[in-house]
Amino acid sequence: MTPSERLSVAIVGGSGYAGGEFLRLALGHPHLEVTQVTSERSAGLPVSMVHPNLRGRTNLKFRKAAELDAADIVVLALPHNSAAKRIAEFTEKGRIVVDLSADFRLKDPEVYRATYGEDHPAPDQLGDWVYGNPELHREDLRGATRIACAGCFATSVILALYPLLKLGVLLPKDIIATGLVGSSAAGASASEASHHPERAGSLRVYKPVGHRHTAEASQELPGNFPLHLTAISTPRVRGILTTAQAWLPDGYSERDIWSAYREVYAAEPFVRIVKAARGIHRYPDPMLLDGTNYCDIGFELDTETGRVVLMSAIDNLVKGTAGHAIQSLNIACGWEETAGLDFAGLHPA
């Protein structure tokens, strides 16, 4: 594909937060032209009625998925286990298919069954999809036509741990990661738990054990070690702040942590190491990343015990979903990797 080429995009399930965020980014992308957005409950309505931030940016109206026409790229922003059941229908419509759900992230159907409590609807296709984490799978993404985008919590965990595990800077023992998660990660559909009087001002542990992104992170991270995830809901709308507790081998120091991050992430356009000696923003803070595709990573070492606290912050809807989908598409199509992702965030937010 040439740098000047524009490809048509159809977004299936575009009334949700993930689909809406992909739409926002795609409308400003130099090589993408959104031609269709579907929604079963909002069919016939202007897109801007559901996504008011897009007023004046598009005249598109939602249509039903049954009315979907062929497009160069089909983006699936459907609830879990929905896309996989209809994947033959969608792959007929698009040369490139990008799935924002969890349906094709796991490679092993047995792990899928153990994680989600049911058989995969299309197990024969699991090996056809590239896991959409550009920092780990850039070469696999080049020319890819099936992209399974990574989960938001998994992304924050993987990017914090990957360089240190790859280069042997951490002991291969239990790693405990806790994620403080914004409410948008639960999706656009209301629930009793998301009801404002119950959610506002609350810090609620909603998944102390058994988080489904554990299997995803374990699949992608080097080494064989126990990984334990805990998720806590916060009053913020966007963002994830993950802290991971791990241990350094004897003889290792802060210098080894710095060296590992620099070696692996030195050329990464969207990973920043945040560890300042002064100021109020010494460590990663998701507030500063709202709307951006950055992952900020920090750490602090307890030299007495060898325990290191790793920190990573992302916007769950951008670097955790739609942003790394765009980044993966840029790589797959041979475009500038940062195309359409240049928003630097706001301060104060």
Buried (B, 14 or more C-beta within 10 A) or exposed (E): EEEEEEBBBBBBBBBBBBBBBBBBBBBBBEBBBBBBBBBEEBBEEBBBEBBEEBEEBBEBBBBEBEEBEEBBBBBBBBEEBBBBEBBEBBBEBBEBBBBBBBBBBBBBBEBBBEBBEEEBBBBEBBEBBBBBBBBBBBEBBEEBBBBBBBBBBBBBBBBBBBBBBBBBBBBBEEBEBBBBBBBBBBBBEEEEEBEEEEBEEEEEEEBEEEBBBBBBBBBBBBBEBEBBBBBBBBEBEBBBBBBBBBBBEEEBEBEBBBBBBEEBBEEBBBBBBBBEEEEEEEBBBBBBBBBBBBBBBBBBBEEEEBEBBBBBBBBBBBBBBBBBBBBBBBBBBBBBBEBBBEBEBEEEE
